[in-house]
Amino acid sequence: MASNVLPRPVQRLINEFARLPGVGPKTAARLAFYLLRAADEQSLALAEALQELKAQTQLCSVCFNITEADPCPICADDGRNASLLCVVEEPLDVVAIERSRAYNGRYHVLHGAISPVEGIGPDDLKIAELLSRLERGGFDEVIIATNATLEGDSTALYLQRRLASLNLKLTRLARGLPVGGDLEYTDEITLGRALEGRQELH
């Protein structure tokens, strides 16, 4: 869209939307024009929500999840299993695991995965903080719950090497077929891992 035909504030908003992940120029323009036509209250509510997001959230000093209060509610909950630690890439992974209601331990959020292509190394993640936390003791098992991607696998392998000397039980999330999925639509890697991780029927 030619920037010289648009008022500067409109073009600026389009440019800012286009910087968001998954938002291309056309979607950015649609969002900007939607807000331009929307009631003032809706646009102002969005602006206030963005300001509140930046002003009232922080990283938990223990697990590095996003929180309003430090420590976060999960770290402050004495009812959780303090000997079990689940290491995830992003705060949204915590949300997904909590939604499953199958886990009641602690978390550590890395804020990314090792990716040489993108120039992200171990020093760019919260790995030093993880090692420091584990060296202080108290944990029996560490679940490495990185994504099933090349970057997630690289991160898991790096963590496995770094944590090998700490005398901890190291586990990785199982991988396999999604519930309700058809074999014919399953990719080869997922199907291969499902076969490797097959369990005995009793």
Secondary structure, DSSP 8 states (H G I E B T S, - for coil): --GGGS-HHHHHHHHHHHTSTT--HHHHHHHHHHHHHS-HHHHHHHHHHHHHHHHH-EE-TTT--EESSSS-HHHH-TTSEEEEEEEESSHHHHHHHHHHT---EEEEE-SS--BGGGTB-GGGTTHHHHHHHHHT---SEEEE---SSHHHHHHHHHHHHHHGGG--EEEE------TT--GGGS-HHHHHHHHHT-----
